């Protein structure tokens, strides 16, 4: 079974060497790498080229900035491999990372694997790093299947046939967020055996500020969530947005997500973001942010002719 690691990279000069060095140190070595240079304006491609004598590495130049999902599709279509591993250009993998994914797919034809997200020591103590590391598969009991909503593409693996069967990434997603949730739910609906791979660990070498994340989540709520609900309208209940979807906001939800509470708490968290904070506080801020964005979408949808 041919194996290929697909890495979309945009202005990743600071981290791409770390990522490729880690892939050079894998215990399982029979794999190819396709790095999609997504119209970078820095030295990403030049740095990657220095690894071509050490790895089975092919560098593709995207014709324009495609964004991660389209860049991944671009790489997948250029690969003859049946087993696809997705990796981001700022994630350093442990030595058994590829081996763990390959072992999973040797046992199952319809498996989808998702690795463990962690952060290097200089980031691990921060509020958002602690939050992200505790979500998704980290909340599962041993042996419990991974739900589609916990799918994370930057640490994922799947067979090409399964990916093609469900139609791949939805290119309508133009802003960060939503494409992973949509694809994970479609994998789940297709009957995939989704597995959280404890042995496949990736260290994320980038962490945005709390303010940046909340701004992004507002855009996600306004532009990404409507696309998720287009395919998966039932998920509005899971995200606690069904009231806005129906056009009848619940008073208590409007109250607790009011700017009166949201912005003061956001300011406090922004000041303390280098420290661990209660997970419930971050959950609250994240909900407020994407709800605010989705509310803007529903209001604009009402006034369209």
Residue pairs with C-beta under 8 A, 6 or more apart in sequence:
1 82
1 83
1 102
1 105
1 106
2 32
2 80
2 81
2 82
2 83
3 28
3 30
3 31
3 32
3 81
3 83
3 85
3 98
3 102
4 31
4 32
4 33
4 34
4 79
4 80
4 81
4 83
4 84
4 85
5 23
5 31
5 32
5 33
5 34
5 85
5 86
5 87
5 98
6 34
6 36
6 72
6 75
6 76
6 79
6 84
6 85
6 86
6 87
7 19
7 33
7 34
7 35
7 36
7 75
7 87
7 88
7 89
8 36
8 38
8 66
8 68
8 71
8 72
8 75
8 88
8 89
9 16
9 35
9 36
9 37
9 38
9 40
9 44
9 48
9 89
10 37
10 38
10 39
10 40
10 44
10 65
10 68
10 71
10 89
11 40
11 41
11 42
11 44
12 19
12 40
12 42
12 44
12 89
12 90
13 40
13 42
13 43
13 44
13 47
15 89
15 90
15 205
15 206
16 35
16 44
16 47
16 48
16 89
17 47
17 51
18 90
18 92
18 205
19 87
19 88
19 89
19 90
19 91
19 92
19 93
20 33
20 48
20 51
20 55
20 57
21 51
21 92
22 92
22 93
22 94
22 95
22 97
23 33
23 55
23 93
23 98
24 51
24 54
24 55
25 95
26 93
26 95
26 96
26 97
26 98
26 99
27 95
27 96
27 98
27 99
28 96
28 98
28 99
28 102
31 56
31 85
31 98
31 102
32 56
32 57
32 58
32 79
32 81
33 55
33 56
33 57
33 58
34 57
34 58
34 59
34 60
34 75
34 78
34 79
35 48
35 57
35 58
35 59
35 60
35 75
35 89
36 60
36 62
36 66
36 71
36 72
36 74
36 75
37 44
37 45
37 48
37 59
37 60
37 61
37 62
38 62
38 65
38 66
38 67
38 68
38 71
39 61
39 62
39 63
39 64
39 65
39 66
44 89
45 59
45 61
48 57
48 59
49 59
51 57
52 59
58 78
60 74
60 75
60 78
62 71
62 74
66 74
67 174
68 88
68 153
68 179
69 153
69 169
69 170
69 171
69 173
69 179
70 169
70 171
72 86
72 153
72 169
73 168
73 169
73 171
76 84
76 160
76 163
76 168
79 160
81 160
82 159
82 160
82 161
83 101
83 102
83 105
83 157
83 158
83 159
83 160
84 157
84 158
84 159
84 160
84 163
85 98
85 101
85 156
85 157
86 153
86 154
86 155
86 156
86 157
87 93
87 154
87 155
87 202
88 154
88 204
90 204
90 205
90 206
91 154
91 155
91 202
91 203
91 204
91 205
92 120
92 202
92 203
92 205
93 115
93 200
93 201
93 202
93 203
94 200
94 201
94 202
94 203
96 199
96 200
97 115
97 199
97 200
97 201
97 202
99 199
100 113
100 115
100 197
100 199
100 200
101 113
101 115
101 157
101 197
101 200
104 111
104 113
104 157
104 195
104 197
105 111
105 113
105 157
105 159
108 193
109 159
109 162
110 159
110 162
110 190
110 191
110 192
110 193
111 157
111 158
111 159
111 192
111 193
111 194
111 195
112 146
112 151
112 156
112 157
112 158
112 162
112 187
112 192
112 193
112 194
112 195
113 156
113 157
113 158
113 195
113 197
113 200
114 136
114 137
114 146
114 150
114 151
114 152
114 155
114 156
114 157
114 194
114 195
114 196
114 197
115 152
115 155
115 156
115 197
115 200
115 201
115 202
116 137
116 138
116 155
116 196
116 197
116 198
116 200
116 201
116 202
117 132
117 133
117 136
117 138
117 152
117 154
117 155
117 202
117 204
118 124
118 133
118 201
118 202
118 203
118 204
119 126
119 129
119 132
119 133
119 203
119 204
119 207
120 203
120 205
123 129
123 204
123 205
123 207
124 130
124 133
125 274
125 275
125 276
126 207
126 273
126 274
126 275
126 276
127 210
127 269
127 272
127 273
127 274
127 275
127 276
127 277
127 282
128 207
128 208
128 210
128 213
128 273
128 282
129 204
129 207
130 276
130 277
130 279
131 279
131 282
131 283
132 204
134 279
135 150
136 146
136 150
136 152
136 196
137 146
137 150
137 196
140 146
140 196
145 193
145 194
145 195
146 194
146 195
146 196
147 184
147 188
147 194
148 181
148 184
148 185
148 186
148 187
148 188
148 189
148 194
149 181
149 184
149 185
149 235
149 238
150 184
150 194
150 196
151 180
151 181
151 183
151 184
151 185
151 187
151 194
152 180
153 169
153 179
153 180
153 183
154 202
154 204
155 200
155 202
158 187
158 192
162 187
162 190
162 192
165 190
166 183
166 186
166 187
166 190
167 186
168 183
169 179
169 183
170 179
170 182
170 183
170 227
170 231
172 227
173 179
173 182
173 224
173 227
174 223
175 216
175 219
175 220
175 223
175 224
176 216
176 219
176 220
176 224
177 216
177 217
177 219
177 220
177 224
178 220
178 223
178 224
178 225
178 227
178 228
179 224
181 228
181 235
182 227
182 228
182 231
182 232
184 194
185 228
185 231
185 232
185 235
186 231
187 194
188 194
208 216
209 270
209 273
210 266
210 269
210 270
210 273
210 285
211 266
211 270
213 286
213 289
214 266
214 285
214 286
214 289
215 289
217 286
217 289
217 290
217 293
218 289
218 290
218 292
218 293
218 296
219 293
220 290
220 293
221 289
221 290
221 291
221 292
221 293
221 294
221 295
221 296
221 297
222 293
222 294
222 296
222 297
223 293
223 297
225 239
225 241
225 290
225 293
225 294
225 297
226 294
226 297
228 235
229 235
229 236
229 241
229 245
233 245
236 242
236 245
239 290
240 253
240 287
240 291
241 291
241 294
243 249
243 250
243 253
244 291
244 294
244 295
244 298
245 298
247 298
247 302
249 295
253 291
257 287
257 288
257 291
257 292
262 285
262 288
262 292
265 281
265 284
265 285
266 285
269 277
269 281
269 282
269 285
